[in-house]
Amino acid sequence: MKVEEIMKRDVKVCRQDDNLNSAAELMWDNDCGCVPVVAFDDAGKVVGMITDRDICMAAYTQGKPLCEIAVRSAMATKVLFCKASDDLVLAEAIMREARIRRMPVVEANDTIQGIISLNDIARSAVAIRDNKAAQAYQTELARTFAAICEPRTREVEPMPQAA
């Protein structure tokens, strides 16, 4: 199965200078847990990702209202991608290794084309009609889900308190 068969194509995006309030509003209005951050030009090149957790942690650690915090201060800048033509097994392996639940799907120039999530993969696993294929696919999905949910092994430093 190819990524393009299950990816979401109507992806909402934000820019680095947007504030976290607008990013959170996009997530709320579109029932999603992350938004790709695209470059300032209209090319749509992905330069980061912001999640609902990133927004919460930025608000907590910076002690400011969301409307006063820029997306750039909370977004992840190391973004892993896949292509629509990639095999789903490859996309799932990237997600498993990096412990990410969602990944942008980009064109050759890193322009956003869609997004694939662990939820999309799980729904596609249920749709498989061949019992043997479904069982193998669901076993792989369980491995991916377990890897993503594995607690981090590094020691976590206490969160700084807002002044």
Backbone hydrogen bonds in HBPLUS format (Angstrom, degrees):
<---DONOR---> <-ACCEPTOR-->    atom                        ^
c    i                          cat <-CA-CA->   ^        H-A-AA   ^      H-
h    n   atom  resd res      DA  || num        DHA   H-A  angle D-A-AA Bond
n    s   type  num  typ     dist DA aas  dist angle  dist       angle   num
A0088-LEU N   A0001-MET O   2.81 MM  87  5.69 171.2  1.81 157.1 154.7     1
A0005-GLU N   A0002-LYS O   3.04 MM   3  5.58 153.4  2.11 113.7 121.5     2
A0003-VAL N   A0086-ASP O   2.93 MM  83  5.78 161.0  1.96 167.5 170.6     3
A0006-ILE N   A0003-VAL O   3.04 MM   3  5.82 156.2  2.10 123.0 128.5     4
A0007-MET N   A0003-VAL O   3.00 MM   4  5.90 141.5  2.15 159.3 169.7     5
A0004-GLU N   A0084-ALA O   2.94 MM  80  4.48 145.5  2.06 144.8 133.9     6
A0008-LYS N   A0115-ILE O   2.87 MM 107  5.32 165.7  1.89 165.9 161.5     7
A0115-ILE N   A0008-LYS O   2.91 MM 107  5.32 144.3  2.04 144.1 154.4     8
A0011-VAL N   A0009-ARG O   3.05 MM   2  5.72 123.0  2.39 109.1  93.1     9
A0014-CYS N   A0036-PRO O   3.09 MM  22  6.55 155.2  2.15 155.7 163.2    10
A0038-VAL N   A0014-CYS O   2.86 MM  24  6.26 159.4  1.91 167.1 169.2    11
A0018-ASP N   A0015-ARG O   3.10 MM   3  5.42 157.3  2.15 110.4 117.5    12
A0072-ARG N   A0016-GLN O   3.01 MM  56  4.64 148.1  2.12 144.9 135.6    13
A0071-VAL N   A0018-ASP O   2.81 MM  53  5.71 158.7  1.85 166.5 162.7    14
A0022-SER N   A0019-ASN O   3.12 MM   3  5.62 123.0  2.46 107.5 119.3    15
A0023-ALA N   A0019-ASN O   3.26 MM   4  6.67 154.7  2.33 146.6 154.0    16
A0020-LEU N   A0069-ILE O   2.87 MM  49  5.81 147.2  1.98 164.0 171.4    17
A0024-ALA N   A0020-LEU O   2.84 MM   4  6.00 160.9  1.88 149.2 154.2    18
A0025-GLU N   A0021-ASN O   2.90 MM   4  6.10 150.9  1.98 143.9 152.5    19
A0026-LEU N   A0022-SER O   3.01 MM   4  6.24 153.7  2.08 142.9 149.1    20
A0027-MET N   A0023-ALA O   3.08 MM   4  6.41 156.7  2.14 147.0 152.9    21
A0028-TRP N   A0024-ALA O   2.89 MM   4  6.14 160.3  1.93 151.2 156.6    22
A0029-ASP N   A0025-GLU O   2.84 MM   4  5.96 175.9  1.85 157.4 158.8    23
A0030-ASN N   A0026-LEU O   3.05 MM   4  5.98 140.2  2.21 140.1 149.6    24
A0031-ASP N   A0027-MET O   2.89 MM   4  5.58 103.4  2.49 138.6 151.3    25
A0032-CYS N   A0027-MET O   3.05 MM   5  4.84 161.0  2.08 133.0 139.1    26
A0031-ASP N   A0028-TRP O   3.41 MM   3  5.24 167.5  2.43 101.2 104.8    27
A0052-ASP N   A0033-GLY O   2.96 MM  19  5.42 146.2  2.08 146.9 144.6    28
A0035-VAL N   A0050-ILE O   2.84 MM  15  5.46 152.5  1.92 155.0 164.3    29
A0050-ILE N   A0035-VAL O   3.05 MM  15  5.46 156.1  2.10 145.1 152.7    30
A0037-VAL N   A0048-GLY O   2.78 MM  11  4.78 173.2  1.78 132.0 129.6    31
A0047-VAL N   A0037-VAL O   2.78 MM  10  5.73 166.8  1.80 155.5 160.2    32
A0048-GLY N   A0037-VAL O   3.25 MM  11  4.78 134.1  2.48 140.5 134.3    33
A0039-ALA N   A0045-LYS O   2.82 MM   6  5.49 146.5  1.94 151.0 162.0    34
A0112-ILE N   A0044-GLY O   3.07 MM  68  5.91 161.5  2.10 146.9 145.4    35
A0046-VAL N   A0110-ASP O   2.96 MM  64  6.07 160.2  2.00 168.7 163.1    36
A0049-MET N   A0076-ALA O   2.99 MM  27  5.24 145.2  2.11 139.1 149.5    37
A0076-ALA N   A0049-MET O   2.77 MM  27  5.24 164.1  1.80 165.6 163.7    38
A0055-ILE N   A0051-THR O   3.12 MM   4  6.48 154.6  2.19 148.6 154.7    39
A0056-CYS N   A0052-ASP O   3.08 MM   4  6.39 160.6  2.12 146.9 151.7    40
A0057-MET N   A0053-ARG O   2.90 MM   4  6.11 168.7  1.92 158.3 161.0    41
A0058-ALA N   A0054-ASP O   2.94 MM   4  6.06 153.3  2.01 145.5 153.0    42
A0059-ALA N   A0055-ILE O   3.02 MM   4  6.22 161.6  2.06 150.4 155.1    43
A0060-TYR N   A0056-CYS O   2.96 MM   4  6.17 158.9  2.01 148.6 154.8    44
A0061-THR N   A0057-MET O   2.84 MM   4  5.97 170.7  1.85 151.7 154.4    45
A0062-GLN N   A0058-ALA O   2.89 MM   4  5.71 152.4  1.97 144.6 151.8    46
A0063-GLY N   A0059-ALA O   2.95 MM   4  5.52 135.1  2.16 132.3 141.6    47
A0068-GLU N   A0065-PRO O   2.93 MM   3  5.53 162.7  1.96 119.8 125.6    48
A0069-ILE N   A0066-LEU O   3.21 MM   3  5.35 170.2  2.22 111.1 113.5    49
A0073-SER N   A0070-ALA O   3.07 MM   3  5.67 148.3  2.17 114.5 122.2    50
A0074-ALA N   A0071-VAL O   2.95 MM   3  5.54 162.1  1.98 122.1 127.9    51
A0075-MET N   A0071-VAL O   2.99 MM   4  5.92 139.9  2.16 161.4 172.5    52
A0082-CYS N   A0104-PRO O   3.20 MM  22  6.65 140.9  2.36 151.4 161.5    53
A0106-VAL N   A0082-CYS O   2.91 MM  24  6.31 155.6  1.97 164.8 168.5    54
A0086-ASP N   A0083-LYS O   3.03 MM   3  5.27 159.1  2.07 108.6 115.4    55
A0090-LEU N   A0087-ASP O   3.02 MM   3  5.46 127.1  2.31 108.6 120.7    56
A0091-ALA N   A0087-ASP O   3.28 MM   4  6.73 160.7  2.32 152.0 156.5    57
A0092-GLU N   A0088-LEU O   2.88 MM   4  6.04 164.3  1.91 153.4 157.8    58
A0093-ALA N   A0089-VAL O   2.98 MM   4  6.13 149.0  2.08 140.3 148.7    59
A0094-ILE N   A0090-LEU O   3.00 MM   4  6.31 155.7  2.06 153.4 159.3    60
A0095-MET N   A0091-ALA O   3.01 MM   4  6.28 163.7  2.03 151.3 155.6    61
A0096-ARG N   A0092-GLU O   2.85 MM   4  6.01 156.4  1.90 147.3 154.2    62
A0097-GLU N   A0093-ALA O   2.94 MM   4  6.05 169.1  1.95 150.2 153.0    63
A0098-ALA N   A0094-ILE O   2.98 MM   4  6.06 161.5  2.01 151.3 156.5    64
A0099-ARG N   A0095-MET O   2.82 MM   4  5.55 116.3  2.23 135.0 149.2    65
A0100-ILE N   A0095-MET O   3.04 MM   5  5.01 156.4  2.10 135.4 142.6    66
A0099-ARG N   A0096-ARG O   3.34 MM   3  5.05 144.4  2.47  92.2 102.2    67
A0118-LEU N   A0101-ARG O   2.77 MM  17  5.25 142.2  1.91 158.5 162.0    68
A0103-MET N   A0116-ILE O   2.81 MM  13  5.42 154.2  1.88 157.5 165.9    69
A0116-ILE N   A0103-MET O   2.91 MM  13  5.42 166.2  1.92 153.3 157.1    70
A0105-VAL N   A0114-GLY O   2.83 MM   9  4.83 173.0  1.84 126.5 124.5    71
A0113-GLN N   A0105-VAL O   2.74 MM   8  5.47 155.5  1.80 165.8 158.8    72
A0114-GLY N   A0105-VAL O   3.06 MM   9  4.83 141.6  2.21 141.4 137.4    73
A0107-GLU N   A0111-THR O   2.90 MM   4  5.32 150.5  1.99 143.3 152.3    74
A0110-ASP N   A0107-GLU O   3.05 MM   3  5.36 149.6  2.15 128.0 125.5    75
A0120-ASP N   A0117-SER O   3.05 MM   3  5.15 117.8  2.45  96.5 110.9    76
A0121-ILE N   A0117-SER O   3.14 MM   4  6.54 157.8  2.19 149.9 155.4    77
A0122-ALA N   A0118-LEU O   2.91 MM   4  6.16 157.3  1.96 148.9 155.2    78
A0123-ARG N   A0119-ASN O   2.93 MM   4  6.17 163.9  1.96 153.6 157.3    79
A0124-SER N   A0120-ASP O   3.00 MM   4  6.23 151.7  2.09 144.2 152.1    80
A0125-ALA N   A0121-ILE O   3.02 MM   4  6.27 142.9  2.16 143.5 153.4    81
A0125-ALA N   A0122-ALA O   3.16 MM   3  5.11 123.0  2.50  93.2 107.6    82
A0126-VAL N   A0122-ALA O   3.28 MM   4  6.62 146.6  2.39 146.6 154.1    83
A0127-ALA N   A0124-SER O   3.21 MM   3  5.15 129.4  2.48  92.8 105.9    84
A0134-ALA N   A0130-ASP O   2.74 MM   4  5.86 161.9  1.77 161.7 168.2    85
A0135-GLN N   A0131-ASN O   2.92 MM   4  6.02 156.4  1.98 145.3 151.0    86
A0136-ALA N   A0132-LYS O   3.17 MM   4  6.41 163.2  2.20 148.7 152.4    87
A0137-TYR N   A0133-ALA O   2.93 MM   4  6.07 163.8  1.96 152.2 157.3    88
A0138-GLN N   A0134-ALA O   2.82 MM   4  5.92 161.0  1.85 150.5 156.0    89
A0139-THR N   A0135-GLN O   2.94 MM   4  6.07 146.6  2.06 142.7 151.6    90
A0140-GLU N   A0136-ALA O   3.08 MM   4  6.35 157.6  2.13 146.4 151.7    91
A0141-LEU N   A0137-TYR O   2.91 MM   4  6.19 153.4  1.98 145.7 153.9    92
A0142-ALA N   A0138-GLN O   2.91 MM   4  6.09 152.3  1.98 141.3 148.3    93
A0143-ARG N   A0139-THR O   3.06 MM   4  6.40 152.8  2.14 145.5 152.4    94
A0144-THR N   A0140-GLU O   2.98 MM   4  6.29 156.9  2.04 148.7 155.0    95
A0145-PHE N   A0141-LEU O   2.85 MM   4  6.09 168.5  1.86 156.9 159.6    96
A0146-ALA N   A0142-ALA O   2.92 MM   4  6.04 162.5  1.95 148.3 153.2    97
A0147-ALA N   A0143-ARG O   2.96 MM   4  6.14 157.6  2.01 146.6 152.7    98
A0148-ILE N   A0144-THR O   2.95 MM   4  6.17 162.7  1.98 156.1 160.5    99
A0149-CYS N   A0145-PHE O   3.03 MM   4  6.16 151.7  2.11 146.7 154.3   100
A0150-GLU N   A0147-ALA O   3.32 MM   3  5.20 154.1  2.39  97.1 104.6   101
